[in-house]
Amino acid sequence: MSLQRTGKQLLKRVLISSGGLTAATRVASPAAVVLMYHSITEDPALTEWSIGVSQPRAAFEAHIRAIARRFNPVSIDDVCDFASGRRQLPKKSVAVTFDDGFADNHDVALPILTRYSVPATFYLLTGAMERGKPPWYCRIRFAFGMTRLLQWTESGVVYDIATDTSRAAALNAAFGIGASKTGEVQDTWVRQVETALEVEPLTPGFMMTWEQAQSLKRAGHTIGAHTVSHPNLAHVSAAEARSEIRDSKIAIEKELGEPVQHFSYPHPALNPEWTPATIEITRAAGFRSAVVTSSGPVRPGDSLLELRRIYGASDFDQWLWNLECTFLGRAIR
Ligand SMILES: [Zn+2]
């Protein structure tokens, strides 16, 4: 670790523990923060499918404990009411959200949320739940991680995957290709990549069941939608975007027996992950709100269909720093 980096971390710790940031937050304009999580596992290093989306249980528990004691936990509906000017929220209001619908949200995160009485929203990827298969980007990451080959050929283009650097670049290219595919076409393409890389498909069983989703709902949490097959909605046809958004809502409503009002735009690769057209489709499908992956606070007057979030970094000091900076309206560093 460089001296400069150590010094920065020390400064962050001093500012956080001295209450300097808290004092600054008191005078900042009203804001709420929506936190984004994906998978919570005992030890992410043991689950190769989840690299990049899993966080350790202990780190997550430290976050939730801090939210319960030092912040004001709220639901996504509270955030919507705040953004639309229908109500004020206490200072330092924080909403917790999960994307994709991994089974560990129920098995690992739910007991922690219950212990500290923190509400959360779970945006479910209905195609993955119904097939029992992890999201396509996990399957692709797994295939690139496990292959013993030195090259990958896609549509006549040969990608070198012999070194960590070249493999990471090829994986990035694969994410870009997959992000514009949906449904059966996407599934067929993922299986082609697995075959081309000579890798056994990632075994199913990581996604939440409908019974588990019911149990989250019964515990008082909010269930939202996250499309059927996790494309980047800004990079598929309007017809595909419509069916991905609408069909995920219908599937959850059928299983849970209540209206689904909240949506999360998937962001597997490519930018942006939403456009004015995507927003209109989401609004027309009947959603009250939609969250994005761009960092920032939620303030009164913000569009409910473009609510910003911040990533729940595992390192506690970094997480707290990000949260406090976001309340202040500062960019996260
Ligand atoms: Zn997602």
Residues whose N, C-alpha, C, O or C-beta is under 5 A from the ligand:
A	BS01	ZN	D99 D100 P266 H267
